[in-house]
Amino acid sequence: MKYLPKLGLPYQGSKRKNAKKIVDFILSDFPECEYVYDLFGGGGAISFEFLQRPQIKKVYYNEINTGIVELLKDIRDNGVSEKYYKWIDRETFHKHKYDDDWFGGLVKCCWSFGNNQQNYLFSEQNEKLKKPLHLAIVDKDEKHLKDFEEISGIKIPSQLLEYKTINERRLKIMSFVKKNKNTDKRIEFQQLEQLEQLQRLEQLQRLEQLQRLEQLEIVNDSFVNVEIETPLEKTIIYLDPPYGKSTRSTYQHGDNDYNIMQEEVNKYIDNSKYRIYLSGYESKYLKVFEYETIMNATPLGSTK
């Protein structure tokens, strides 16, 4: 089975960059593990990393955000089809960002600024620039390249639309745009160097390559309600709750009050008979592993 690093839905606070080192540690610390419960599943990075380990028989991914859950189910059951690549404008985003179906999940994951699930990905100016590029790359339509040229002054060769995959076309066109910035136009071209939504869709598509998705059980509930019946000596629970400095309103637990949620997590750990690994900055529990990493796209910029 081919190993696929850094899998996961685009999600704020995702463990994509660090999933391997976390799972490596857990399995070295508890090599008997065969069943995993990822109870604050989020973007699923930890679940997908465990799925790739041959000793793991079943992974239970739980997430309280129904739209995210339905998106993951649709990817597992139907794959990433053409419907995922339609352009989503500002109005559509705000109309559907709270929907509890796969489309609501897609809107949250791929079309929100900083994956915050609240604000549209682009400013009004950048939306006008990036829409024709998106349509040109996805539909392979020269008309949209001409629309982009009228706005930006950059003429993109139509030959760049001949590459086979969407991701190949995205990379080639973005590279061309970066090398051919027109400084006479009053446009912030650093905003054109990537098409974030297509990058995120590429992340979703990579999940189709994961051969063991059928061994992923997907649950949509509060972490306290997930039933655990697998053998005690072969099971671990992984908890990655929101941290104390978080201000996100999308966690939907404890009335969005971190202190209430933390009390529930501590109570859950104290009353559980299973081995539990908890991610966080501060805790009353035994620290068994720590690492330093760069956190990007935070309100304060890049932080450790």
Salt bridges, closest charged atoms under 4 A:
ASP24 OD2 - LYS20 NZ 2.82
ASP24 OD1 - ARG53 NH2 2.88
ASP29 OD2 - ARG275 NH1 3.36
GLU34 OE1 - LYS57 NZ 3.19
GLU34 OE1 - LYS234 NZ 3.96
GLU49 OE2 - ARG53 NH2 2.71
GLU70 OE2 - LYS73 NZ 3.75
ASP74 OD2 - LYS83 NZ 3.26
ASP77 OD1 - ARG76 NE 2.90
ASP99 OD2 - HIS96 ND1 2.59
GLU127 OE1 - ARG90 NE 3.47
ASP141 OD2 - HIS144 NE2 3.86
ASP147 OD2 - LYS143 NZ 3.11
ASP147 OD2 - HIS144 ND1 3.88
GLU193 OE2 - LYS181 NZ 2.91
GLU196 OE1 - LYS130 NZ 2.82
GLU217 OE1 - LYS58 NZ 3.76
ASP240 OD2 - LYS15 NZ 2.92
GLU264 OE1 - HIS253 NE2 3.77
ASP270 OD2 - LYS284 NZ 3.14
GLU290 OE1 - LYS287 NZ 3.45
GLU292 OE2 - LYS304 NZ 3.50
